[in-house]
């Protein structure tokens, strides 16, 4: 049955035949997503959420050599996991006051590093991951960080969200959408996923399937700040949200 269908329909679309057209499939899009996005942009216009003032893009020394800057971006991302932006920013400031480079971290003993980064979430594990990853960067990448998501996620303590943000911030390259807990939560609330997703990686794949690529870099910044200020994990401020009338999850009074 499949072969008959292939003969009658699919052959015209095979690579290297005809006019080069690719097979088209109906593209699913969430209802009202463009209007929802525009309203979120409006709510984020003031850029005064914690992510705007103390996010990873504000944690590195922009006057440092590019290689050092990229290393600081990666370290800030590793520290930021399950940690408030304010805590990450303070820890990065203390590290930078020590001269934050691959070599200074490798020369630092674990106890000292732990004292500096405390109280970031899971700081003991992060001490271990930072030392392991920094050693790999020194040995394998000449002190720089990898320039692909595939290589970044191989580093101890570096997950997909961190890897995509590292590509955005450190390399100015859009390899995919960075999905953290805010993006994951809000995407499900707005029904920006075809069916409910359980994990951020599922959400990333679902979003990348339909969201125009020119929006991939912006979406993390928009939704993280929106999630910090309005679409909170518990008791979201629906009455203050411009999307209240078109959000599937809104509490309407």
Secondary structure by P-SEA (a helix, b strand, c coil): caaaaaaacccccccccccccccccccccccaaaaaaaaaaaaacccccccccccccccccccccaaaaaaaaaaaaaaaccccaaaaaaaaaaaaaacccaaaaaaccaaaaaaaaccccaaaaaaaaaaaaaaaaaccccccccccaaaaaacccccaaaaaaaaaccccccccccccaaaaaaaaaacccccccccaaaaaaaaaaccccccccaaaaaaaaaaaccccccccccccccccccccccccc
